[in-house]
Amino acid sequence: VNVGCVPKKVMWNTAVHAEFIHDHADYGFEIPSVSFNWRTIKEKRDAYVRRLNDIYENNVKKAHIDIIRGYGKFTADPEPTIEVDGKKYTAPHIIIATGGRPAVPSDSEIPGASLGMTSDGFFDLEELPRRSVIVGAGYIAVEIVGILSTLGSKSSLLIRHDKVV
């Protein structure tokens, strides 16, 4: 919800609108000038994600489900028990939402790695970059390079090529 599906769809839809505007003259529409403001869509997208977070949390609370934030692990106790930050919790049903963090190589592993950002960083950008290089060939990389390119960033997609095809 925070740095994946929902905000990516907002940015994808933004790029779709940019593409429609790009093609407007082919369909007989005359628009004198159109400008795009990255900060506006970022603020609206981030506010939308915050509203969704609040809705989800309120729904969990209405269902009388406790949210316990911290680092947890299952214990060897006979009943289903987790320990979070030194405190134990027992319940018939326990869900651990692990979340995730991308693995970022060090500069010693890949020179210049610290100059880049993960796909999560895309949502932190305060302005549309004039130029961008996306490394990867997965769907996230392809979507992000398409969004950036459509919105006006001169974009390149780098794909690792381990084998001759």
DSSP file with accessible surface (Angstrom, degrees, kcal/mol):
  #  RESIDUE AA STRUCTURE BP1 BP2  ACC     N-H-->O    O-->H-N    N-H-->O    O-->H-N    TCO  KAPPA ALPHA  PHI   PSI    X-CA   Y-CA   Z-CA
    1    1 A V              0   0   65      0, 0.0    51,-0.1     0, 0.0    52,-0.1   0.000 360.0 360.0 360.0 -39.5    0.0    0.0    0.0
    2    2 A N        +     0   0   88      1,-0.2    47,-0.1     4,-0.1    48,-0.1   0.899 360.0   3.5 -82.8 -44.7    2.8    2.5    1.0
    3    3 A V  S    S+     0   0   61      4,-0.1    -1,-0.2     3,-0.0   119,-0.1  -0.078 127.3  42.3-134.4  36.2    5.5    2.0   -1.7
    4    4 A G  S  > S+     0   0   31     -3,-0.0     4,-2.4   116,-0.0     5,-0.3  -0.124 107.1   5.8-142.1-118.6    4.0   -0.5   -4.1
    5    5 A C  H  > S+     0   0   69      1,-0.2     4,-2.3     2,-0.2     5,-0.2   0.858 122.9  44.0 -51.3 -56.0    0.7   -1.2   -5.7
    6    6 A V  H  > S+     0   0   24      2,-0.2     4,-1.9     1,-0.2    -1,-0.2   0.969 119.0  38.2 -65.4 -55.4   -1.4    1.8   -4.7
    7    7 A P  H  > S+     0   0    1      0, 0.0     4,-2.2     0, 0.0    -1,-0.2   0.880 115.4  55.4 -66.7 -30.7    1.0    4.7   -5.2
    8    8 A K  H  X S+     0   0   34     -4,-2.4     4,-2.9     1,-0.2    -2,-0.2   0.915 106.6  50.7 -64.7 -40.0    2.4    3.0   -8.3
    9    9 A K  H  X S+     0   0  111     -4,-2.3     4,-2.8    -5,-0.3    -1,-0.2   0.892 108.0  52.7 -65.5 -36.7   -1.1    2.9   -9.8
   10   10 A V  H  X S+     0   0   29     -4,-1.9     4,-2.0     2,-0.2    -1,-0.2   0.944 112.9  44.3 -61.3 -45.3   -1.6    6.6   -9.0
   11   11 A M  H  X S+     0   0    0     -4,-2.2     4,-2.3     2,-0.2    -2,-0.2   0.886 112.2  52.5 -68.6 -36.7    1.7    7.3  -10.9
   12   12 A W  H  X S+     0   0  111     -4,-2.9     4,-2.3     2,-0.2    -2,-0.2   0.940 109.9  48.4 -62.6 -45.5    0.7    5.0  -13.7
   13   13 A N  H  X S+     0   0   90     -4,-2.8     4,-2.3     2,-0.2    -1,-0.2   0.869 108.3  55.0 -63.5 -35.3   -2.6    6.8  -14.1
   14   14 A T  H  X S+     0   0   20     -4,-2.0     4,-2.1     1,-0.2    -1,-0.2   0.935 108.8  47.7 -60.9 -44.5   -0.8   10.1  -14.1
   15   15 A A  H  X S+     0   0    7     -4,-2.3     4,-2.4     2,-0.2    -2,-0.2   0.875 108.0  55.6 -65.2 -36.3    1.3    8.8  -17.0
   16   16 A V  H  X S+     0   0   46     -4,-2.3     4,-2.5     1,-0.2    -1,-0.2   0.934 107.6  49.1 -61.7 -43.7   -1.8    7.6  -18.8
   17   17 A H  H  X S+     0   0  120     -4,-2.3     4,-2.5     1,-0.2    -1,-0.2   0.913 109.6  52.1 -61.4 -41.1   -3.2   11.1  -18.6
   18   18 A A  H  X S+     0   0   27     -4,-2.1     4,-2.4     1,-0.2    -1,-0.2   0.906 109.3  50.2 -61.4 -39.4    0.0   12.6  -19.9
   19   19 A E  H  X S+     0   0   81     -4,-2.4     4,-1.8     2,-0.2    -2,-0.2   0.907 109.2  50.7 -67.3 -41.1   -0.2   10.2  -22.8
   20   20 A F  H  < S+     0   0  137     -4,-2.5     4,-0.5     2,-0.2    -2,-0.2   0.928 111.2  48.5 -60.5 -43.6   -3.7   11.2  -23.6
   21   21 A I  H >< S+     0   0   64     -4,-2.5     3,-1.2     1,-0.2     4,-0.4   0.914 107.8  55.8 -62.9 -40.1   -2.7   14.9  -23.5
   22   22 A H  H 3< S+     0   0  138     -4,-2.4     3,-0.3     1,-0.3    -1,-0.2   0.869 114.5  39.1 -58.7 -37.5    0.2   14.0  -25.8
   23   23 A D  T >X S+     0   0   48     -4,-1.8     3,-0.9     1,-0.2     4,-0.6   0.376  84.9 105.7 -94.3   4.1   -2.2   12.5  -28.4
   24   24 A H  G X4>S+     0   0   44     -3,-1.2     5,-2.2    -4,-0.5     3,-1.4   0.863  74.5  56.2 -57.9 -39.2   -5.0   15.1  -28.0
   25   25 A A  G >45S+     0   0   65     -4,-0.4     3,-1.8    -3,-0.3    -1,-0.3   0.861  98.3  62.3 -64.2 -32.3   -4.3   16.9  -31.3
   26   26 A D  G <45S+     0   0  132     -3,-0.9    -1,-0.3     1,-0.3    -2,-0.2   0.702 106.7  46.7 -64.7 -18.0   -4.7   13.7  -33.2
   27   27 A Y  G <<5S-     0   0  177     -3,-1.4    -1,-0.3    -4,-0.6    -2,-0.2   0.187 126.3 -97.8-110.1  13.6   -8.3   13.6  -31.9
   28   28 A G  T < 5S+     0   0   62     -3,-1.8     2,-0.4     1,-0.3    -3,-0.2   0.529  77.0 137.7  88.1   7.5   -9.1   17.2  -32.7
   29   29 A F      < -     0   0  134     -5,-2.2     2,-0.6    -6,-0.2    -1,-0.3  -0.735  37.4-158.2 -90.5 133.7   -8.6   18.7  -29.3
   30   30 A E        +     0   0  186     -2,-0.4    -5,-0.0    -5,-0.0    -1,-0.0  -0.938  16.2 171.5-112.9 112.7   -6.7   22.0  -29.1
   31   31 A I        -     0   0   73     -2,-0.6     3,-0.1     1,-0.2    -6,-0.1  -0.982  24.1-149.8-120.2 117.7   -5.1   22.7  -25.8
   32   32 A P  S    S-     0   0  134      0, 0.0     2,-0.3     0, 0.0    -1,-0.2   0.933  72.7 -15.6 -58.2 -51.5   -2.9   25.8  -25.8
   33   33 A S        -     0   0  106      2,-0.0     2,-0.4     0, 0.0     0, 0.0  -0.982  56.5-168.8-155.6 144.7   -0.4   24.7  -23.2
   34   34 A V        -     0   0   76     -2,-0.3     2,-0.3    -3,-0.1    -3,-0.0  -0.998   7.1-170.5-133.5 134.5   -0.3   22.0  -20.5
   35   35 A S        -     0   0  118     -2,-0.4     2,-0.4     2,-0.0    -2,-0.0  -0.929  13.7-140.0-124.2 154.9    2.3   21.8  -17.7
   36   36 A F        -     0   0   86     -2,-0.3     2,-0.6   115,-0.1    -2,-0.0  -0.932   6.6-159.1-115.7 134.8    2.8   19.0  -15.2
   37   37 A N     >  -     0   0   87     -2,-0.4     4,-1.6     1,-0.2     3,-0.3  -0.917   3.5-169.3-117.7 105.3    3.6   19.5  -11.6
   38   38 A W  H  > S+     0   0   10     -2,-0.6     4,-2.6     1,-0.2     5,-0.2   0.894  87.0  56.7 -58.3 -42.1    5.3   16.5   -9.9
   39   39 A R  H  > S+     0   0  123      1,-0.2     4,-2.7     2,-0.2    -1,-0.2   0.872 103.1  54.9 -63.2 -35.1    5.0   18.0   -6.4
   40   40 A T  H  > S+     0   0   61     -3,-0.3     4,-2.4     2,-0.2    -1,-0.2   0.956 112.0  41.6 -62.9 -49.0    1.2   18.3   -6.8
   41   41 A I  H  X S+     0   0   31     -4,-1.6     4,-3.1     1,-0.2     5,-0.2   0.896 113.9  53.8 -69.1 -34.7    0.7   14.6   -7.7
   42   42 A K  H  X S+     0   0   19     -4,-2.6     4,-2.9     2,-0.2     5,-0.2   0.950 110.8  45.8 -62.3 -46.4    3.2   13.5   -5.1
   43   43 A E  H  X S+     0   0  130     -4,-2.7     4,-2.2     1,-0.2    -2,-0.2   0.921 116.5  44.5 -62.6 -44.4    1.3   15.4   -2.4
   44   44 A K  H  X S+     0   0  138     -4,-2.4     4,-2.1    -5,-0.2    -2,-0.2   0.909 115.0  48.5 -67.6 -40.8   -2.1   14.1   -3.5
   45   45 A R  H  X S+     0   0    2     -4,-3.1     4,-2.4    -5,-0.2    -2,-0.2   0.941 112.9  47.3 -63.4 -47.2   -0.7   10.5   -3.9
   46   46 A D  H  X S+     0   0   39     -4,-2.9     4,-2.4    -5,-0.2    -2,-0.2   0.890 111.6  50.5 -64.6 -37.8    0.9   10.6   -0.4
   47   47 A A  H  X S+     0   0   25     -4,-2.2     4,-2.4    -5,-0.2    -1,-0.2   0.900 109.5  52.0 -64.8 -39.6   -2.3   12.0    1.1
   48   48 A Y  H  X S+     0   0   98     -4,-2.1     4,-2.4     2,-0.2    -2,-0.2   0.931 109.7  48.4 -62.1 -44.8   -4.3    9.2   -0.5
   49   49 A V  H  X S+     0   0   12     -4,-2.4     4,-2.6     1,-0.2    -2,-0.2   0.918 110.7  51.2 -63.8 -41.7   -1.9    6.5    0.9
   50   50 A R  H  X S+     0   0  144     -4,-2.4     4,-2.3     1,-0.2    -1,-0.2   0.913 109.5  50.6 -61.0 -42.7   -2.2    8.1    4.4
   51   51 A R  H  X S+     0   0  139     -4,-2.4     4,-2.5     2,-0.2    -2,-0.2   0.922 110.6  49.3 -61.3 -43.3   -6.0    8.1    4.1
   52   52 A L  H  X S+     0   0   22     -4,-2.4     4,-3.0     1,-0.2     5,-0.2   0.917 109.0  52.5 -62.2 -42.3   -5.9    4.4    3.1
   53   53 A N  H  X S+     0   0   52     -4,-2.6     4,-2.6     1,-0.2    -1,-0.2   0.919 110.6  48.0 -58.0 -44.7   -3.6    3.6    6.0
   54   54 A D  H  X S+     0   0   97     -4,-2.3     4,-2.7     2,-0.2    -1,-0.2   0.913 111.9  49.3 -63.1 -42.8   -6.0    5.2    8.4
   55   55 A I  H  X S+     0   0   84     -4,-2.5     4,-2.4     2,-0.2    -2,-0.2   0.943 112.8  47.2 -61.7 -48.1   -9.0    3.4    6.9
   56   56 A Y  H  X S+     0   0  108     -4,-3.0     4,-2.1     1,-0.2    -2,-0.2   0.930 113.7  47.6 -61.2 -44.2   -7.2    0.0    7.2
   57   57 A E  H  X S+     0   0   55     -4,-2.6     4,-2.5    -5,-0.2    -1,-0.2   0.918 111.7  50.2 -65.6 -41.1   -6.1    0.7   10.7
   58   58 A N  H  X S+     0   0   83     -4,-2.7     4,-2.6     1,-0.2    -1,-0.2   0.897 109.6  51.4 -63.6 -39.1   -9.6    1.8   11.8
   59   59 A N  H  X S+     0   0   83     -4,-2.4     4,-1.3     2,-0.2    -1,-0.2   0.885 109.6  50.0 -64.7 -38.6  -11.1   -1.3   10.2
   60   60 A V  H  <>S+     0   0   46     -4,-2.1     5,-1.9     2,-0.2     3,-0.3   0.933 112.0  47.6 -64.2 -44.5   -8.7   -3.5   12.1
   61   61 A K  H ><5S+     0   0  115     -4,-2.5     3,-2.0     1,-0.2    -2,-0.2   0.905 108.2  54.8 -63.3 -41.3   -9.5   -1.7   15.4
   62   62 A K  H 3<5S+     0   0  154     -4,-2.6    -1,-0.2     1,-0.3    -2,-0.2   0.813 104.5  55.1 -61.9 -29.0  -13.3   -2.1   14.7
   63   63 A A  T 3<5S-     0   0   59     -4,-1.3    -1,-0.3    -3,-0.3    -2,-0.2   0.347 118.3-116.4 -84.9   7.5  -12.7   -5.8   14.3
   64   64 A H  T < 5 +     0   0  172     -3,-2.0     2,-0.5     1,-0.2    -3,-0.2   0.887  63.8 150.0  58.9  43.0  -11.2   -5.8   17.8
   65   65 A I      < -     0   0   95     -5,-1.9     2,-0.4     2,-0.0    -1,-0.2  -0.915  42.4-133.0-106.9 131.1   -7.8   -6.9   16.5
   66   66 A D        -     0   0  142     -2,-0.5     2,-0.6     2,-0.0    -5,-0.0  -0.690  11.4-151.1 -84.3 134.8   -4.7   -5.7   18.4
   67   67 A I        -     0   0   72     -2,-0.4     2,-0.5   -10,-0.0   -10,-0.0  -0.934  12.7-173.3-104.6 123.6   -1.8   -4.3   16.4
   68   68 A I        -     0   0   68     -2,-0.6     2,-0.4     2,-0.1    -2,-0.0  -0.973   8.2-157.8-119.7 115.6    1.5   -4.8   18.0
   69   69 A R        +     0   0  166     -2,-0.5     2,-0.3    15,-0.1    -2,-0.0  -0.784  45.6  67.1 -97.2 136.8    4.4   -3.1   16.3
   70   70 A G  S    S-     0   0   46     -2,-0.4     2,-0.6     2,-0.0    -2,-0.1  -0.905  88.6 -47.7 149.8-173.9    8.0   -4.2   16.8
   71   71 A Y        -     0   0  198     -2,-0.3    14,-1.7     2,-0.0     2,-0.3  -0.818  62.9-178.2 -93.4 123.5   10.3   -7.1   16.0
   72   72 A G  E     -A   84   0A  40     -2,-0.6     2,-0.3    12,-0.2    12,-0.2  -0.808  17.5-177.2-124.4 161.7    8.7  -10.4   16.9
   73   73 A K  E     -A   83   0A 131     10,-1.6    10,-3.0    -2,-0.3     2,-0.1  -0.984  33.4-105.5-152.0 149.0    9.4  -14.1   16.9
   74   74 A F  E     -A   82   0A 125     -2,-0.3     8,-0.2     8,-0.2     2,-0.2  -0.491  37.3-143.4 -70.9 149.3    7.5  -17.2   17.8
   75   75 A T        -     0   0   35      6,-2.2     6,-0.3    -2,-0.1    -1,-0.1  -0.556  21.4-113.6-106.4 175.8    8.4  -18.9   21.1
   76   76 A A  S    S+     0   0  107     -2,-0.2     6,-0.1     4,-0.1    -2,-0.0   0.306  70.9 131.5 -89.4   6.7    8.7  -22.5   22.1
   77   77 A D        -     0   0   62      1,-0.1     4,-0.2     4,-0.1    -2,-0.1  -0.227  69.2-118.3 -58.9 153.4    5.7  -22.1   24.5
   78   78 A P  S    S+     0   0  136      0, 0.0    -1,-0.1     0, 0.0     3,-0.0   0.838  98.9  59.1 -66.0 -32.9    3.0  -24.8   24.3
   79   79 A E  S    S-     0   0  126      1,-0.1     2,-0.3    11,-0.0    -2,-0.1  -0.654 112.7 -82.7 -91.8 155.0    0.3  -22.2   23.3
   80   80 A P        +     0   0   70      0, 0.0    11,-1.6     0, 0.0     2,-0.4  -0.386  69.3 164.6 -58.3 113.1    0.7  -20.1   20.1
   81   81 A T  E     - B   0  90A   5     -2,-0.3    -6,-2.2    -6,-0.3     2,-0.3  -0.996  25.0-168.2-138.5 140.1    2.9  -17.3   21.5
   82   82 A I  E     -AB  74  89A  17      7,-2.6     7,-2.9    -2,-0.4     2,-0.5  -0.925  14.5-142.9-122.6 154.1    5.1  -14.6   20.0
   83   83 A E  E     -AB  73  88A  58    -10,-3.0   -10,-1.6    -2,-0.3     2,-0.5  -0.976  16.9-174.7-116.2 124.9    7.6  -12.4   21.7
   84   84 A V  E >  S-AB  72  87A  10      3,-3.0     3,-2.1    -2,-0.5   -12,-0.2  -0.982  72.1 -24.2-123.0 117.8    7.8   -8.8   20.6
   85   85 A D  T 3  S-     0   0  116    -14,-1.7    -1,-0.1    -2,-0.5   -13,-0.1   0.874 129.1 -46.6  48.9  43.1   10.5   -6.6   22.0
   86   86 A G  T 3  S+     0   0   60      1,-0.2     2,-0.4     0, 0.0    -1,-0.3   0.350 117.4 106.2  88.1  -6.5   10.8   -8.7   25.1
   87   87 A K  E <   -B   84   0A 128     -3,-2.1    -3,-3.0     2,-0.0     2,-0.3  -0.896  61.7-136.2-111.1 137.2    7.0   -9.1   25.8
   88   88 A K  E     -B   83   0A 110     -2,-0.4     2,-0.4    -5,-0.2    -5,-0.2  -0.701  16.2-170.4 -94.9 143.7    5.1  -12.3   25.2
   89   89 A Y  E     -B   82   0A  71     -7,-2.9    -7,-2.6    -2,-0.3     2,-0.4  -0.999   2.0-166.4-132.1 132.6    1.6  -12.4   23.5
   90   90 A T  E     +B   81   0A  72     -2,-0.4    -9,-0.2    -9,-0.2     3,-0.1  -0.957  20.2 147.6-121.2 136.8   -0.5  -15.5   23.3
   91   91 A A        -     0   0   36    -11,-1.6     3,-0.1    -2,-0.4    -2,-0.0  -0.979  54.5-116.6-160.8 155.4   -3.6  -15.9   21.1
   92   92 A P  S    S+     0   0  109      0, 0.0     2,-0.4     0, 0.0    -1,-0.1   0.820 107.9  34.6 -67.6 -25.9   -5.4  -18.6   19.2
   93   93 A H        +     0   0  168    -13,-0.1     2,-0.4    -3,-0.1    -3,-0.0  -0.990  69.4 179.1-133.2 125.2   -4.6  -16.7   15.9
   94   94 A I        -     0   0   42     -2,-0.4     2,-0.5    -3,-0.1   -13,-0.0  -0.992   6.5-169.3-127.3 130.2   -1.4  -14.8   15.3
   95   95 A I        -     0   0  160     -2,-0.4     2,-0.6     2,-0.0    -2,-0.0  -0.981   5.0-162.3-117.9 128.7   -0.6  -13.0   12.0
   96   96 A I        -     0   0   71     -2,-0.5     2,-0.9   -24,-0.0    -2,-0.0  -0.953   2.6-162.1-110.5 112.8    2.9  -11.6   11.5
   97   97 A A        -     0   0   95     -2,-0.6    -2,-0.0     1,-0.2     0, 0.0  -0.846  10.6-175.6 -93.4 102.8    3.0   -9.0    8.8
   98   98 A T        -     0   0  126     -2,-0.9    -1,-0.2     1,-0.1     0, 0.0   0.769   8.7-164.7 -76.6 -28.0    6.7   -9.0    8.0
   99   99 A G        -     0   0   63      1,-0.0     2,-0.3     2,-0.0    -1,-0.1  -0.250  19.6-117.4  65.5-165.8    6.9   -6.2    5.5
  100  100 A G        -     0   0   58      2,-0.0    -1,-0.0     0, 0.0     0, 0.0  -0.992  16.6-150.1-165.3 160.6   10.2   -6.2    3.6
  101  101 A R        -     0   0  217     -2,-0.3     2,-0.1     0, 0.0    -2,-0.0  -0.999  29.1-116.5-136.4 136.5   13.3   -4.2    2.8
  102  102 A P        -     0   0   61      0, 0.0     2,-0.5     0, 0.0    16,-0.1  -0.388  28.3-116.5 -71.4 149.7   15.3   -4.3   -0.4
  103  103 A A        -     0   0  101     -2,-0.1     0, 0.0     0, 0.0     0, 0.0  -0.782  30.3-162.1 -85.4 125.0   18.8   -5.5   -0.3
  104  104 A V        -     0   0   95     -2,-0.5    10,-0.0    14,-0.0    14,-0.0  -0.950  13.4-132.3-112.3 121.8   21.2   -2.7   -1.3
  105  105 A P        -     0   0   49      0, 0.0     2,-0.1     0, 0.0     0, 0.0  -0.318  23.1-115.0 -69.2 156.0   24.7   -3.6   -2.4
  106  106 A S     >  -     0   0   49      1,-0.1     4,-2.7     7,-0.1     3,-0.5  -0.430  25.8-108.5 -83.1 165.2   27.7   -1.8   -1.0
  107  107 A D  T  4 S+     0   0   72      1,-0.2     6,-0.1     2,-0.2    -1,-0.1   0.794 121.0  58.7 -63.8 -27.5   30.0    0.4   -3.1
  108  108 A S  T  4 S+     0   0  113      1,-0.2    -1,-0.2     2,-0.1     0, 0.0   0.836 110.3  42.3 -71.7 -29.7   32.6   -2.3   -2.7
  109  109 A E  T  4 S+     0   0  135     -3,-0.5    -2,-0.2     1,-0.3    -1,-0.2   0.905 136.7  11.6 -78.0 -45.5   30.3   -4.8   -4.3
  110  110 A I  S >< S-     0   0   93     -4,-2.7     3,-2.3     0, 0.0    -1,-0.3  -0.919  87.7-126.6-134.7 105.4   29.1   -2.5   -7.0
  111  111 A P  T 3  S+     0   0  116      0, 0.0    -3,-0.1     0, 0.0    -4,-0.1  -0.278  96.1  16.5 -54.6 129.7   31.0    0.8   -7.4
  112  112 A G  T >  S+     0   0   35      4,-0.0     3,-2.0     3,-0.0     4,-0.4   0.440  82.1 130.4  88.0   1.7   28.6    3.7   -7.3
  113  113 A A  G X   +     0   0   19     -3,-2.3     3,-1.8     1,-0.3    -6,-0.1   0.860  67.0  62.3 -57.4 -33.5   25.8    1.7   -5.7
  114  114 A S  G 3  S+     0   0   81      1,-0.3    -1,-0.3    -4,-0.2    -8,-0.0   0.657  92.5  65.9 -69.2 -12.4   25.3    4.4   -3.0
  115  115 A L  G <  S+     0   0  156     -3,-2.0    -1,-0.3     2,-0.0    -2,-0.2   0.620  97.6  67.2 -81.5 -12.8   24.4    6.9   -5.8
  116  116 A G    <   -     0   0   57     -3,-1.8     2,-0.3    -4,-0.4    -4,-0.0  -0.221  69.3-143.0 -97.3-173.5   21.3    5.0   -6.6
  117  117 A M        -     0   0  118     -2,-0.1     2,-0.1     3,-0.0    -2,-0.0  -0.958  19.4-110.5-143.7 161.8   18.0    4.3   -4.9
  118  118 A T    >>  -     0   0   43     -2,-0.3     3,-1.0     1,-0.1     4,-0.7  -0.356  44.8 -93.9 -83.5 174.7   15.6    1.4   -4.6
  119  119 A S  H >> S+     0   0   50      1,-0.3     3,-0.9     2,-0.2     4,-0.6   0.821 126.1  65.4 -61.4 -26.4   12.2    1.4   -6.2
  120  120 A D  H >4 S+     0   0   44      1,-0.2     3,-1.2     2,-0.2     4,-0.3   0.888  93.9  60.1 -60.4 -37.3   10.9    2.6   -2.8
  121  121 A G  H X> S+     0   0   11     -3,-1.0     3,-1.4     1,-0.3     4,-0.8   0.750  87.0  74.7 -63.9 -23.9   12.9    5.8   -3.3
  122  122 A F  H X< S+     0   0    6     -3,-0.9     3,-0.8    -4,-0.7    -1,-0.3   0.893  94.9  51.1 -54.2 -38.8   10.9    6.6   -6.4
  123  123 A F  T << S+     0   0   10     -3,-1.2    -1,-0.3    -4,-0.6    -2,-0.2   0.605 105.6  56.5 -79.5 -10.4    8.0    7.6   -4.2
  124  124 A D  T <4 S+     0   0  112     -3,-1.4    -1,-0.2    -4,-0.3    -2,-0.2   0.553  75.4 122.3 -92.6 -11.6   10.2    9.9   -2.2
  125  125 A L    <<  -     0   0   35     -3,-0.8     3,-0.1    -4,-0.8    -3,-0.0  -0.313  48.8-159.8 -56.5 128.4   11.4   11.9   -5.2
  126  126 A E  S    S+     0   0  108      1,-0.1     2,-0.3   -84,-0.0    -1,-0.2   0.640  73.8  15.3 -84.7 -18.3   10.5   15.6   -4.6
  127  127 A E  S    S-     0   0  119    -89,-0.1    -1,-0.1   -88,-0.1   -90,-0.0  -0.985  91.2 -88.5-150.7 160.2   10.6   16.4   -8.3
  128  128 A L        -     0   0   40     -2,-0.3     2,-0.1    -3,-0.1   -90,-0.1  -0.551  49.4-122.7 -68.6 122.7   10.7   14.7  -11.7
  129  129 A P        -     0   0   32      0, 0.0     3,-0.1     0, 0.0    25,-0.1  -0.443   5.7-137.1 -68.3 143.1   14.3   13.9  -12.5
  130  130 A R  S    S+     0   0  210      1,-0.2    24,-2.8    23,-0.2     2,-0.3   0.886  92.6  16.5 -63.7 -38.9   15.5   15.4  -15.8
  131  131 A R  E    S-c  154   0B 148     22,-0.2     2,-0.3     2,-0.0    24,-0.2  -0.975  72.7-177.3-133.1 148.2   17.3   12.1  -16.5
  132  132 A S  E     -c  155   0B  15     22,-2.4    24,-1.9    -2,-0.3     2,-0.4  -0.998  14.1-160.5-147.2 146.5   16.8    8.7  -15.0
  133  133 A V  E     -c  156   0B  87     -2,-0.3     2,-0.5    22,-0.2    24,-0.2  -0.997  11.3-162.9-126.0 122.6   18.4    5.3  -15.3
  134  134 A I  E     -c  157   0B  29     22,-2.9    24,-3.3    -2,-0.4     2,-0.6  -0.928   6.9-152.2-108.0 129.0   16.5    2.3  -14.1
  135  135 A V  E     +c  158   0B 116     -2,-0.5     2,-0.2    22,-0.2    24,-0.2  -0.897  55.0  48.3-104.9 121.6   18.4   -0.9  -13.5
  136  136 A G        -     0   0   25     22,-3.3    -2,-0.1    -2,-0.6    22,-0.1  -0.591  62.0-127.9 136.1 165.3   16.5   -4.2  -13.9
  137  137 A A        +     0   0   61     -2,-0.2    -1,-0.1     4,-0.1    22,-0.1   0.252  66.2 114.3-130.0   9.6   14.1   -6.0  -16.2
  138  138 A G  S  > S-     0   0   46      1,-0.1     4,-2.3     4,-0.0     5,-0.2  -0.225  84.0 -97.1 -76.0 172.6   11.3   -6.9  -13.8
  139  139 A Y  H  > S+     0   0  166      1,-0.2     4,-2.7     2,-0.2     5,-0.2   0.855 122.9  55.9 -62.7 -33.6    7.8   -5.5  -14.1
  140  140 A I  H  > S+     0   0   71      2,-0.2     4,-2.8     1,-0.2     5,-0.2   0.952 109.1  46.4 -64.5 -45.5    8.5   -2.8  -11.4
  141  141 A A  H  > S+     0   0   12      1,-0.2     4,-2.7     2,-0.2     5,-0.3   0.932 114.0  48.2 -60.7 -44.3   11.5   -1.5  -13.3
  142  142 A V  H  X S+     0   0   73     -4,-2.3     4,-2.0     1,-0.2    -1,-0.2   0.919 113.4  47.3 -65.7 -41.2    9.6   -1.5  -16.6
  143  143 A E  H  X S+     0   0   40     -4,-2.7     4,-2.5    -5,-0.2    -2,-0.2   0.940 113.4  47.6 -65.6 -44.9    6.6    0.3  -15.1
  144  144 A I  H  X S+     0   0    9     -4,-2.8     4,-2.8     1,-0.2     5,-0.3   0.926 111.7  48.8 -65.3 -43.0    8.8    2.9  -13.4
  145  145 A V  H  X S+     0   0   21     -4,-2.7     4,-2.4    -5,-0.2     5,-0.2   0.904 112.3  50.5 -64.7 -35.2   10.8    3.7  -16.5
  146  146 A G  H  X S+     0   0   25     -4,-2.0     4,-2.4    -5,-0.3    -2,-0.2   0.918 111.8  46.9 -66.0 -43.1    7.6    4.0  -18.5
  147  147 A I  H  X S+     0   0    0     -4,-2.5     4,-2.1     2,-0.2    -2,-0.2   0.959 114.9  45.5 -62.6 -51.6    6.1    6.4  -15.9
  148  148 A L  H  X>S+     0   0    5     -4,-2.8     5,-2.8     1,-0.2     4,-0.6   0.924 115.0  47.6 -60.0 -44.6    9.2    8.6  -15.7
  149  149 A S  H ><5S+     0   0   66     -4,-2.4     3,-1.2    -5,-0.3    -1,-0.2   0.935 111.7  49.1 -63.5 -45.9    9.7    8.7  -19.5
  150  150 A T  H 3<5S+     0   0   50     -4,-2.4    -1,-0.2     1,-0.3    -2,-0.2   0.864 109.6  52.6 -64.1 -33.3    6.0    9.5  -20.2
  151  151 A L  H 3<5S-     0   0   17     -4,-2.1    -1,-0.3    -5,-0.2    -2,-0.2   0.530 131.0 -88.5 -84.5  -4.7    6.1   12.3  -17.6
  152  152 A G  T <<5S+     0   0   56     -3,-1.2     2,-0.4    -4,-0.6    -3,-0.2   0.468  81.1 132.0 119.4   2.5    9.2   13.9  -19.2
  153  153 A S      < -     0   0    3     -5,-2.8     2,-0.9    -6,-0.2    -1,-0.3  -0.720  61.9-122.1 -84.9 131.0   12.3   12.3  -17.7
  154  154 A K  E     -c  131   0B 133    -24,-2.8   -22,-2.4    -2,-0.4     2,-0.3  -0.638  48.9-169.4 -70.7 108.6   14.9   11.2  -20.3
  155  155 A S  E     -c  132   0B  27     -2,-0.9     2,-0.3   -24,-0.2   -22,-0.2  -0.816  24.8-171.5-117.7 146.5   15.0    7.6  -19.2
  156  156 A S  E     -c  133   0B  51    -24,-1.9   -22,-2.9    -2,-0.3     2,-0.5  -0.970  13.5-147.2-129.9 148.7   17.0    4.5  -19.9
  157  157 A L  E     -c  134   0B  59     -2,-0.3     2,-0.5   -24,-0.2   -22,-0.2  -0.971  11.5-158.5-118.2 120.0   16.5    1.0  -18.8
  158  158 A L  E     -c  135   0B  92    -24,-3.3   -22,-3.3    -2,-0.5     2,-0.5  -0.882   7.8-168.3-101.1 130.9   19.6   -1.2  -18.1
  159  159 A I        -     0   0  105     -2,-0.5     2,-0.1   -24,-0.2   -24,-0.0  -0.966  22.0-123.9-121.8 127.8   19.2   -4.9  -18.2
  160  160 A R        -     0   0  196     -2,-0.5     2,-0.5     1,-0.1   -23,-0.0  -0.438  22.0-161.9 -66.2 139.8   21.8   -7.4  -16.9
  161  161 A H        +     0   0  131     -2,-0.1     3,-0.1     1,-0.1    -1,-0.1  -0.852  21.3 163.0-129.4  93.7   22.8   -9.8  -19.6
  162  162 A D        +     0   0  119     -2,-0.5     2,-0.4     1,-0.1    -1,-0.1   0.759  64.4  34.6 -81.6 -29.3   24.5  -12.9  -18.2
  163  163 A K  S    S-     0   0  165      0, 0.0     2,-0.4     0, 0.0    -1,-0.1  -0.953  80.1-113.1-131.0 150.7   24.3  -15.2  -21.1
  164  164 A V              0   0  145     -2,-0.4    -2,-0.0    -3,-0.1    -3,-0.0  -0.653 360.0 360.0 -80.0 128.1   24.4  -14.9  -24.9
  165  165 A V              0   0  169     -2,-0.4    -1,-0.0     0, 0.0     0, 0.0  -0.719 360.0 360.0 -95.6 360.0   21.0  -15.8  -26.2
